[in-house]
Structures are given as structure tokens and as C-alpha cells.
């Protein structure tokens, strides 16, 4: 029932606007800082990329918008060199282990102004997939094999804000074709999850032991990137 309501609401909103409404897409470099319980377990900065697409982008005539956001953070990396096997000790491979977080959200944005500097606030609702993966690579960096060691999922929601700074515009007075510098920060309140971190995988006498951490997953993220406005793809 809820899914049907959201779908009908979205269609009504889209049909209620002129066909030439603006859309926008952005790509950002992201830094992630664990907060609260998450920081007590994982006192380490993460880094990665995030991107969003606004099906309806804020403009001077219509300050609100909505879309989707997805992001990736790496919050730990380990590597070592090992013999390929006990029977082939004269061939070595690189063993790399990474701790990662992928989040995806429905994004709501409220923008202010139409000048070269435009503040905005936003709200997000979605979740995070947290996983640890081990990969074996040959000395030429070619992947030989990989395995997902551990994963979990956490729901989260949050809010943020920032500024769009105009870098380029094709037509004076119009957002279509405009390119903006995007600077913002977000705070996400995350539900409890289990995860691994650096040093959580213990290998002894051919056996593997996982030291699993568990906490809420609150996260502060800082973003810097670009946003491009363009004509509706629904035209």
C-alpha cells in the first residue's frame, strides 16, 4: 500500500509540472567520519565517492526537488604478500582486504535564491550496506579470486546542507546548461549493525576468526564536487 502511494504521488508531481522542468546530476568526493558509538568502535576516517540525480531540481520559481543518492566509502585497507599455496611457495600473490560502506537514499532538497551562490538544505532516507571483501591479485594487479568475508545492512536517515557556486552557464537567466561547484555536509543517523574493521580478521594455523564489532552507525560526511543542470529527460 505504501509503495503504491509513493508511486502515485510521484506520478502526480511529475504530471503537475511543465514538461521543461529542470533536472540535475552531481558527483562528489566524500569524506566520512564515524560518530557516537560508531566512532568508539571505528575511529577512522573513510573516503570515497557519492553521486545523486534529481528528477526535479530546485529553481528560483520552484525551490524544492527530489531524487536519489548513492555513495561509496572505504573505511579500512590491509594488504600482505603470501605464497600462492603451500605446494607452490615460489609463486607469491598480493592479498588485499577492504572494509567498505555503500549507502543509497531518497533525497529531498530545498534550494534558496537564483544567483551565483545558492544555499540549500536536504533530507535523506535509506540505508547502508557494510561489507568486508578479500581479493587475491597477481603481481601484475590482475584479480585472481575474491570473497565477501562479512556483511550487514543498516537503515539510516539524516539531513544536510551546503552551497552551490556557479561555475558556468550557457544561457543567462536559465539553469539549463549550468555547472555548479557543490560543497555540503550531511549527518546520518544509522541503525545498529555488525561489521569488521582493520585487524578484525585473525588467521592462525590455516583457520580464520572474525572479531565482529556491533554498534549504531551514525556518520558525518563532507562532500566536494560538481552539479550540472539540464533539460528534463522526460521531454
Backbone as JSON, one array per atom type, in Angstrom:
{
  "sequence": "XXXXXXXXXXXXXXXXXXXXXXXXXXXXXXXXXXXXXXXXXXXXXXXXXXXXXXXXXXXXXXXXXXXXXXXXXXXXXXXXXXXXXXXXXXXXXXXXXXXXXXXXXXXXXXXXXXXXXXXXXXXXXXXXXXXXXXXXXXXXXXXXXXXXXXXXXXXXXXXXXXXXXXXXXXXXXXXXXXXXXXXXXXXXXXXXXXXXXXXXXXXXXXXXXXXXXXXXXXXXXXXXXXXXXXXXXXX",
  "N": [[0.83, -1.19, 0.0], [1.89, 1.27, 0.87], [3.94, 1.51, -1.02], [2.48, 1.79, -3.4], [1.23, 4.22, -2.9], [3.43, 6.01, -2.8], [4.33, 5.75, -5.44], [2.1, 6.68, -6.94], [1.96, 9.31, -5.92], [4.41, 10.35, -6.84], [4.04, 10.25, -9.64], [1.89, 12.01, -9.93], [3.08, 14.4, -9.06], [5.05, 14.75, -11.04], [3.48, 15.01, -13.37], [2.2, 17.32, -12.77], [3.79, 19.46, -13.32], [5.28, 21.71, -15.69], [6.56, 20.47, -18.8], [9.15, 21.21, -19.21], [10.73, 21.19, -16.88], [13.56, 21.52, -14.68], [16.3, 19.29, -14.3], [18.95, 17.67, -12.43], [22.29, 16.51, -11.98], [24.91, 15.15, -9.97], [28.35, 14.71, -8.89], [30.54, 13.74, -6.34], [33.51, 14.01, -4.33], [34.03, 12.33, -1.31], [34.3, 12.47, 2.23], [34.13, 10.52, 5.15], [33.11, 10.46, 8.53], [32.96, 8.55, 11.3], [30.55, 8.64, 13.96], [29.54, 9.04, 17.43], [28.62, 5.94, 18.9], [29.62, 4.5, 16.77], [32.05, 5.76, 16.21], [33.43, 5.13, 18.53], [33.94, 2.44, 18.13], [35.13, 2.46, 15.65], [37.41, 4.44, 14.96], [38.21, 6.07, 12.62], [38.72, 7.8, 9.59], [36.78, 7.63, 6.64], [36.88, 7.39, 3.01], [35.75, 8.25, -0.28], [33.4, 8.17, -3.02], [30.45, 9.91, -4.06], [27.23, 10.2, -5.58], [24.43, 11.88, -7.12], [21.09, 12.1, -8.44], [18.69, 14.36, -9.42], [15.4, 14.17, -10.03], [13.66, 16.19, -10.07], [14.77, 19.32, -9.9], [15.71, 22.0, -7.68], [14.71, 25.36, -8.43], [14.59, 28.92, -9.12], [11.89, 29.54, -9.35], [10.68, 27.34, -8.28], [11.43, 26.03, -5.42], [11.91, 23.48, -4.34], [13.05, 20.04, -4.55], [13.57, 16.59, -5.61], [15.11, 13.32, -5.52], [17.5, 10.72, -6.11], [20.21, 9.29, -4.25], [23.49, 7.93, -4.12], [26.3, 6.41, -2.55], [29.77, 5.64, -1.89], [32.08, 4.43, 0.48], [35.33, 3.77, 1.64], [36.58, 2.39, 4.52], [38.81, 1.23, 5.57], [41.84, -0.57, 4.9], [43.85, -3.33, 4.15], [46.84, -5.1, 3.36], [48.92, -7.77, 2.17], [51.66, -9.96, 1.31], [51.66, -13.22, 0.05], [52.56, -16.74, -0.31], [51.36, -18.5, -3.19], [50.19, -21.0, -2.73], [50.47, -23.76, -0.38], [51.78, -25.75, -1.72], [52.92, -24.47, -3.8], [55.09, -22.57, -3.14], [56.87, -20.86, -4.3], [55.67, -19.01, -5.88], [54.21, -15.92, -5.5], [51.45, -13.94, -4.31], [49.42, -10.96, -4.07], [47.49, -10.17, -1.3], [44.63, -8.52, -0.6], [42.58, -6.73, 1.61], [39.55, -5.08, 2.11], [37.49, -2.74, 3.81], [34.24, -1.67, 3.54], [31.56, 0.64, 2.73], [28.44, 1.09, 1.35], [26.02, 3.39, 0.57], [22.58, 4.27, 0.01], [19.98, 6.47, -0.89], [16.75, 8.06, -0.76], [16.36, 11.34, -1.78], [15.65, 14.58, -0.7], [15.45, 17.98, -1.48], [15.83, 21.44, -0.71], [16.16, 24.47, -2.14], [17.64, 27.79, -2.22], [17.35, 31.01, -3.57], [18.63, 32.47, -6.67], [21.0, 33.31, -7.65], [24.61, 33.51, -8.19], [25.59, 32.16, -5.96], [24.14, 29.69, -4.08], [22.49, 28.68, -1.34], [21.42, 25.59, 0.23], [19.29, 23.11, 1.73], [18.85, 19.71, 2.78], [17.16, 16.52, 3.01], [17.42, 13.05, 3.85], [16.65, 9.59, 3.32], [17.22, 6.17, 3.78], [19.51, 3.51, 3.42], [22.44, 1.6, 4.47], [24.85, -0.57, 3.13], [27.16, -2.59, 4.54], [30.3, -3.99, 4.21], [32.98, -6.42, 4.13], [35.67, -7.32, 2.12], [37.87, -9.66, 0.63], [40.55, -9.84, -1.63], [42.5, -11.56, -4.02], [45.37, -10.87, -5.84], [47.44, -11.04, -8.73], [50.96, -10.39, -9.31], [50.9, -8.58, -11.32], [48.7, -7.08, -10.81], [46.32, -8.18, -11.65], [43.13, -9.51, -10.95], [42.74, -12.5, -9.18], [41.1, -14.04, -7.48], [38.26, -13.51, -5.31], [36.5, -12.82, -2.23], [33.61, -12.34, -0.23], [33.87, -11.49, 2.99], [32.3, -10.72, 5.22], [29.15, -9.2, 5.95], [26.55, -6.7, 6.42], [23.48, -4.86, 7.01], [22.22, -1.57, 7.45], [19.64, 0.63, 8.38], [19.16, 4.12, 7.7], [18.8, 7.67, 8.27], [18.78, 11.2, 7.65], [20.05, 14.6, 7.55], [21.21, 17.54, 5.82], [23.24, 20.18, 4.42], [24.38, 22.92, 2.34], [26.24, 24.71, -0.21], [25.73, 25.82, -3.55], [27.86, 26.91, -6.03], [28.12, 28.96, -8.75], [29.72, 27.97, -11.7], [29.68, 27.91, -14.47], [27.54, 28.92, -17.13], [25.2, 28.37, -19.77], [23.16, 29.93, -20.75], [22.05, 33.09, -19.92], [20.16, 33.73, -17.04], [18.89, 31.31, -17.05], [18.79, 27.98, -15.75], [19.39, 25.76, -17.21], [21.96, 23.91, -18.61], [23.82, 24.88, -16.84], [26.68, 24.79, -14.66], [27.76, 23.88, -11.46], [29.8, 24.36, -8.55], [29.77, 22.14, -5.86], [29.37, 22.14, -2.5], [29.05, 20.61, 0.59], [27.65, 19.18, 3.65], [26.62, 16.31, 5.53], [24.62, 14.67, 8.01], [24.08, 11.48, 9.15], [21.86, 9.36, 10.79], [22.26, 6.21, 11.89], [21.01, 2.84, 12.06], [21.59, -0.04, 14.24], [24.32, -2.22, 13.48], [26.38, -5.0, 12.45], [29.88, -5.43, 11.83], [33.14, -5.6, 10.28], [36.5, -4.43, 10.95], [39.77, -2.93, 10.47], [42.17, -5.33, 11.35], [40.32, -7.09, 12.35], [40.12, -9.59, 11.22], [41.44, -12.6, 11.92], [44.03, -14.77, 11.27], [45.14, -17.97, 11.83], [47.11, -20.8, 11.96], [46.01, -21.81, 9.57], [43.32, -21.31, 9.9], [40.46, -19.13, 10.07], [39.35, -16.41, 11.99], [36.78, -14.21, 12.95], [36.57, -11.08, 14.45], [33.96, -9.53, 15.4], [32.49, -6.34, 15.29], [29.92, -4.32, 16.81], [27.48, -1.84, 16.63], [25.59, 1.27, 16.69], [25.34, 3.19, 13.63], [26.03, 5.92, 13.08], [26.96, 8.68, 11.04], [29.01, 11.27, 9.83], [29.31, 13.1, 6.91], [31.34, 14.77, 4.51], [31.34, 16.67, 1.57], [32.6, 17.43, -1.7], [32.28, 18.62, -4.93], [30.82, 18.59, -8.23], [27.84, 19.89, -9.78], [25.51, 19.52, -12.37], [23.03, 21.18, -14.25], [20.27, 20.42, -16.36], [18.0, 20.02, -19.21], [14.79, 18.42, -18.84], [14.73, 14.88, -18.99], [12.4, 13.75, -19.64], [11.2, 15.12, -21.62]],
  "CA": [[0.0, 0.0, 0.0], [2.78, 2.43, 0.93], [4.65, 1.59, -2.3], [1.54, 2.33, -4.38], [1.03, 5.64, -2.59], [4.62, 6.74, -3.23], [4.36, 5.75, -6.91], [1.06, 7.59, -7.41], [2.36, 10.67, -5.56], [5.49, 10.75, -7.75], [3.47, 10.48, -10.97], [1.1, 13.24, -9.86], [4.01, 15.54, -9.0], [5.68, 14.92, -12.35], [2.5, 15.49, -14.34], [1.72, 18.63, -12.36], [4.73, 20.5, -13.72], [5.56, 21.88, -17.1], [7.48, 19.45, -19.31], [10.51, 21.73, -19.26], [11.32, 21.39, -15.57], [14.99, 21.23, -14.64], [16.86, 18.16, -13.57], [20.35, 17.91, -12.11], [23.08, 15.37, -11.54], [26.17, 15.58, -9.37], [29.35, 13.74, -8.46], [31.33, 14.37, -5.26], [34.48, 13.32, -3.49], [33.39, 12.27, 0.0], [34.99, 12.03, 3.44], [33.18, 10.06, 6.13], [33.62, 10.47, 9.9], [32.07, 7.86, 12.24], [30.14, 9.44, 15.1], [28.89, 8.32, 18.52], [29.05, 4.57, 19.11], [30.39, 4.08, 15.6], [33.4, 6.29, 16.38], [34.09, 4.37, 19.61], [34.39, 1.18, 17.56], [35.87, 2.68, 14.41], [37.92, 5.82, 15.0], [38.96, 6.19, 11.39], [38.04, 8.49, 8.51], [36.61, 6.92, 5.37], [36.91, 8.24, 1.83], [35.14, 7.61, -1.44], [32.67, 8.98, -3.97], [28.99, 9.87, -4.0], [26.57, 10.84, -6.72], [22.98, 11.99, -6.98], [20.32, 12.56, -9.6], [17.45, 14.99, -9.02], [14.36, 14.12, -11.05], [13.11, 17.55, -10.02], [15.81, 20.12, -9.26], [15.26, 23.32, -7.22], [14.97, 26.53, -9.26], [14.09, 30.15, -8.49], [10.42, 29.51, -9.34], [10.22, 26.16, -7.54], [12.63, 25.81, -4.61], [12.1, 22.14, -3.8], [13.38, 18.99, -5.51], [13.75, 15.27, -5.03], [15.82, 12.41, -6.4], [18.16, 9.58, -5.5], [21.63, 9.47, -3.94], [24.24, 6.72, -3.81], [27.66, 6.75, -2.17], [30.69, 4.56, -1.51], [33.17, 4.81, 1.37], [36.27, 2.76, 2.13], [36.98, 2.81, 5.86], [39.95, 0.44, 6.04], [42.51, -1.33, 3.85], [45.0, -4.11, 4.59], [47.43, -5.89, 2.28], [50.09, -8.57, 2.51], [52.11, -10.85, 0.23], [51.63, -14.61, 0.51], [52.74, -17.78, -1.34], [50.11, -18.85, -3.86], [49.66, -22.13, -1.97], [51.52, -24.48, 0.35], [52.52, -26.6, -2.67], [53.6, -23.58, -4.78], [55.59, -21.46, -2.33], [57.76, -19.99, -5.07], [54.85, -18.02, -6.57], [53.54, -15.1, -4.49], [50.34, -13.09, -4.73], [49.05, -9.9, -3.14], [46.19, -10.37, -0.66], [44.13, -7.21, -0.19], [41.3, -6.76, 2.31], [38.99, -3.74, 2.21], [36.26, -2.55, 4.56], [33.52, -0.73, 2.68], [30.18, 1.01, 3.03], [27.69, 1.65, 0.23], [24.72, 3.87, 1.03], [21.66, 4.71, -1.02], [18.94, 7.26, -0.22], [15.85, 9.01, -1.39], [16.91, 12.66, -1.44], [14.77, 15.75, -0.83], [16.3, 19.17, -1.41], [15.19, 22.75, -0.72], [17.17, 25.44, -2.54], [17.3, 29.19, -1.98], [17.99, 32.0, -4.42], [18.9, 32.17, -8.08], [22.24, 33.97, -8.02], [25.78, 32.66, -8.37], [25.79, 31.36, -4.75], [22.8, 29.24, -3.7], [22.45, 27.74, -0.21], [20.35, 24.6, 0.18], [19.21, 22.1, 2.78], [18.33, 18.46, 2.22], [16.85, 15.4, 3.89], [17.7, 11.76, 3.22], [16.19, 8.37, 3.98], [17.65, 4.99, 3.03], [20.24, 2.52, 4.18], [23.86, 1.37, 4.16], [25.35, -1.95, 3.05], [28.52, -2.58, 5.08], [30.88, -5.3, 3.88], [34.43, -6.6, 4.07], [35.98, -8.19, 0.99], [39.28, -10.0, 0.43], [40.85, -10.09, -3.04], [43.84, -12.03, -4.36], [45.82, -10.31, -7.12], [48.78, -11.4, -9.19], [51.9, -9.28, -9.21], [50.52, -7.61, -12.35], [47.46, -6.46, -10.33], [45.14, -8.86, -12.18], [42.4, -10.22, -9.9], [42.73, -13.96, -9.28], [39.91, -14.5, -6.78], [37.8, -12.61, -4.25], [35.47, -13.38, -1.37], [32.98, -11.44, 0.72], [34.09, -12.09, 4.31], [31.26, -10.41, 6.2], [28.35, -8.04, 5.55], [25.33, -6.41, 7.17], [22.73, -3.73, 6.48], [21.7, -0.65, 8.46], [18.79, 1.73, 7.93], [19.57, 5.41, 8.22], [18.14, 8.88, 7.79], [19.56, 12.34, 8.09], [19.85, 15.91, 6.93], [22.46, 18.21, 5.5], [23.12, 21.47, 3.75], [25.6, 23.4, 1.72], [26.16, 25.8, -1.16], [26.07, 25.68, -4.95], [28.56, 28.1, -6.52], [28.06, 28.91, -10.21], [30.99, 27.92, -12.42], [29.49, 28.15, -15.9], [26.15, 28.86, -17.59], [25.06, 28.5, -21.22], [22.17, 30.96, -21.08], [21.82, 33.98, -18.8], [18.81, 33.66, -16.5], [18.37, 29.94, -17.1], [19.65, 26.98, -15.12], [19.73, 24.71, -18.16], [23.34, 24.01, -19.07], [24.68, 25.48, -15.82], [27.55, 23.91, -13.89], [27.98, 24.45, -10.14], [30.61, 23.72, -7.52], [28.86, 21.65, -4.83], [30.03, 21.97, -1.21], [27.98, 20.3, 1.55], [27.89, 18.21, 4.72], [25.41, 15.58, 5.92], [24.69, 13.82, 9.2], [23.18, 10.33, 9.02], [21.6, 8.56, 11.98], [22.18, 4.84, 11.41], [20.6, 1.79, 12.99], [22.66, -0.92, 14.68], [24.8, -3.18, 12.51], [27.63, -5.71, 12.73], [30.84, -5.14, 10.77], [34.55, -5.83, 10.57], [37.38, -3.3, 10.75], [41.17, -3.35, 10.36], [42.6, -6.19, 12.44], [39.23, -7.95, 12.8], [40.26, -10.93, 10.64], [42.6, -13.26, 12.53], [44.4, -16.01, 10.59], [46.05, -18.74, 12.66], [47.18, -22.23, 11.64], [45.11, -22.14, 8.48], [41.93, -21.05, 10.26], [40.1, -17.72, 10.09], [38.44, -15.99, 13.05], [36.32, -12.83, 12.79], [36.23, -10.33, 15.64], [32.9, -8.69, 14.86], [32.06, -5.17, 16.06], [28.49, -4.04, 16.7], [27.13, -0.53, 17.17], [24.86, 2.13, 15.77], [26.23, 3.55, 12.52], [25.93, 7.35, 12.77], [28.06, 9.06, 10.15], [29.08, 12.62, 9.29], [30.02, 13.1, 5.63], [31.67, 16.06, 3.91], [31.36, 16.45, 0.13], [33.01, 18.49, -2.61], [32.17, 18.11, -6.29], [30.14, 19.45, -9.21], [26.45, 19.59, -10.14], [25.12, 20.05, -13.68], [21.61, 21.29, -14.52], [19.95, 20.2, -17.77], [16.59, 19.87, -19.52], [14.18, 17.17, -18.42], [14.85, 13.73, -19.88], [11.05, 13.33, -19.95], [10.66, 15.89, -22.75]],
  "C": [[0.87, 1.25, 0.0], [3.51, 2.63, -0.4], [3.75, 2.19, -3.37], [1.33, 3.83, -4.16], [2.2, 6.47, -3.08], [4.67, 6.84, -4.74], [3.33, 6.72, -7.47], [1.43, 9.04, -7.12], [3.43, 11.19, -6.52], [4.95, 11.09, -9.12], [2.68, 11.78, -11.0], [1.99, 14.46, -9.85], [4.62, 15.81, -10.36], [4.72, 15.5, -13.37], [2.02, 16.9, -14.03], [2.61, 19.77, -12.79], [4.85, 20.57, -15.24], [6.62, 20.89, -17.54], [8.93, 19.92, -19.29], [11.09, 21.99, -17.88], [12.77, 20.92, -15.57], [15.27, 19.95, -13.87], [18.34, 18.43, -13.35], [21.01, 16.61, -11.68], [24.42, 15.84, -11.0], [27.06, 14.42, -8.97], [30.27, 14.42, -7.46], [32.4, 13.43, -4.74], [33.97, 13.43, -2.07], [34.36, 11.81, 1.08], [33.93, 11.65, 4.47], [33.81, 9.94, 7.51], [32.62, 9.74, 10.81], [31.79, 8.72, 13.46], [29.52, 8.55, 16.17], [29.48, 6.94, 18.75], [29.94, 4.07, 17.98], [31.85, 4.55, 15.73], [34.15, 5.54, 17.48], [34.64, 3.04, 19.1], [35.34, 1.38, 16.39], [36.32, 4.13, 14.33], [38.83, 6.04, 13.8], [38.12, 6.91, 10.33], [37.92, 7.59, 7.29], [36.66, 7.9, 4.21], [36.31, 7.5, 0.65], [34.46, 8.62, -2.34], [31.17, 8.88, -3.69], [28.42, 10.6, -5.2], [25.07, 10.92, -6.48], [22.37, 12.43, -8.29], [19.0, 13.1, -9.09], [16.47, 14.94, -10.19], [13.67, 15.48, -11.17], [14.1, 18.39, -9.24], [15.26, 21.47, -8.82], [15.64, 24.42, -8.22], [14.41, 27.75, -8.53], [12.57, 30.12, -8.37], [9.86, 28.35, -8.52], [11.38, 25.67, -6.69], [12.85, 24.39, -4.12], [12.39, 21.13, -4.92], [13.51, 17.66, -4.81], [14.45, 14.38, -6.04], [16.4, 11.25, -5.6], [19.64, 9.88, -5.29], [22.27, 8.11, -3.65], [25.68, 7.1, -3.5], [28.47, 5.52, -1.78], [31.79, 5.13, -0.62], [34.03, 3.59, 1.67], [36.76, 3.23, 3.49], [38.09, 1.93, 6.44], [40.51, -0.43, 4.94], [43.72, -2.04, 4.45], [45.54, -4.89, 3.39], [48.66, -6.64, 2.79], [50.45, -9.43, 1.31], [52.24, -12.26, 0.78], [52.03, -15.55, -0.63], [51.39, -18.16, -1.93], [49.43, -20.03, -3.18], [50.82, -22.82, -1.25], [52.35, -25.37, -0.57], [53.22, -25.78, -3.75], [54.12, -22.37, -4.02], [56.47, -20.48, -3.1], [57.0, -18.99, -5.95], [54.07, -17.24, -5.51], [52.44, -14.25, -5.12], [50.12, -12.01, -3.67], [47.64, -10.17, -2.61], [45.75, -9.02, -0.1], [42.76, -7.37, 0.47], [40.8, -5.32, 2.48], [37.68, -3.77, 3.0], [35.49, -1.4, 3.91], [32.09, -0.49, 3.16], [29.57, 1.63, 1.78], [26.34, 2.11, 0.75], [23.88, 4.36, -0.15], [20.45, 5.33, -0.34], [17.98, 7.88, -1.22], [16.24, 10.38, -0.87], [15.87, 13.74, -1.69], [15.62, 17.0, -0.61], [15.47, 20.44, -1.51], [16.27, 23.79, -0.99], [16.69, 26.86, -2.37], [18.06, 30.06, -2.97], [18.22, 31.51, -5.84], [20.2, 32.8, -8.57], [23.39, 33.0, -8.17], [26.11, 31.8, -7.15], [24.42, 31.0, -4.19], [22.88, 28.26, -2.53], [21.29, 26.76, -0.38], [20.42, 23.72, 1.42], [18.59, 20.85, 2.17], [18.05, 17.44, 3.32], [17.04, 14.1, 3.13], [17.09, 10.63, 4.03], [16.61, 7.18, 3.13], [18.38, 4.02, 3.92], [21.68, 2.39, 3.71], [24.15, -0.13, 4.16], [26.82, -1.91, 3.44], [29.13, -3.95, 4.85], [32.4, -5.26, 3.88], [34.73, -7.65, 3.0], [37.49, -8.42, 0.92], [39.5, -10.4, -1.03], [42.3, -10.55, -3.18], [44.2, -11.49, -5.74], [47.21, -10.85, -7.45], [49.68, -10.19, -9.11], [51.62, -8.21, -10.25], [49.21, -6.92, -12.05], [46.2, -7.08, -10.93], [44.47, -9.66, -11.06], [42.36, -11.72, -10.18], [41.46, -14.53, -8.65], [39.53, -13.47, -5.73], [36.7, -13.29, -3.46], [34.93, -12.31, -0.45], [33.07, -12.09, 2.09], [32.92, -11.91, 5.26], [30.46, -9.21, 5.69], [27.13, -7.89, 6.45], [24.7, -5.17, 6.56], [22.21, -2.88, 7.63], [20.81, 0.39, 7.79], [19.36, 3.05, 8.46], [18.75, 6.55, 7.6], [18.97, 10.06, 8.28], [19.23, 13.6, 7.34], [21.22, 16.53, 6.66], [22.19, 19.56, 4.85], [24.44, 21.9, 3.17], [25.34, 24.55, 0.77], [26.46, 25.29, -2.57], [26.69, 26.99, -5.42], [28.68, 28.0, -8.04], [29.45, 28.95, -10.83], [30.83, 28.3, -13.89], [28.0, 28.08, -16.21], [26.1, 29.1, -19.09], [24.17, 29.69, -21.59], [21.88, 31.79, -19.84], [20.35, 33.9, -18.35], [18.19, 32.28, -16.53], [19.34, 28.99, -16.43], [20.08, 25.88, -16.08], [21.13, 24.92, -18.71], [24.29, 24.59, -18.06], [25.47, 24.41, -15.07], [27.9, 24.61, -12.58], [29.02, 23.66, -9.36], [29.68, 23.37, -6.37], [29.65, 21.37, -3.56], [28.95, 21.72, -0.15], [28.48, 19.32, 2.61], [26.56, 17.57, 5.09], [25.67, 14.81, 7.22], [23.64, 12.74, 9.07], [23.08, 9.6, 10.35], [21.35, 7.12, 11.52], [21.75, 3.86, 12.47], [21.79, 0.9, 13.35], [23.03, -1.94, 13.6], [26.07, -3.86, 13.03], [28.57, -5.53, 11.55], [32.24, -5.53, 11.25], [35.33, -4.54, 10.34], [38.81, -3.82, 10.62], [41.57, -4.16, 11.58], [41.53, -7.14, 12.94], [39.32, -9.38, 12.27], [41.56, -11.54, 11.15], [42.83, -14.59, 11.82], [45.45, -16.73, 11.43], [45.96, -20.22, 12.32], [46.17, -22.65, 10.58], [43.65, -21.92, 8.76], [41.69, -19.54, 10.36], [39.1, -17.46, 11.2], [38.08, -14.52, 12.83], [35.99, -12.22, 14.15], [35.24, -9.24, 15.23], [32.58, -7.55, 15.83], [30.58, -4.92, 15.82], [28.18, -2.7, 17.35], [26.12, 0.14, 16.24], [25.84, 2.69, 14.75], [26.04, 5.02, 12.1], [27.18, 7.81, 12.02], [27.91, 10.51, 9.72], [29.88, 12.57, 7.99], [30.2, 14.53, 5.13], [31.94, 15.83, 2.43], [31.87, 17.68, -0.62], [32.97, 17.93, -4.02], [31.49, 19.11, -7.2], [28.72, 18.96, -9.42], [26.14, 20.26, -11.47], [23.6, 20.05, -13.79], [21.38, 21.06, -16.02], [18.45, 20.05, -17.94], [16.08, 18.5, -19.11], [14.38, 16.08, -19.45], [13.47, 13.22, -20.27], [10.44, 14.12, -21.1], [10.47, 15.02, -23.96]]
}
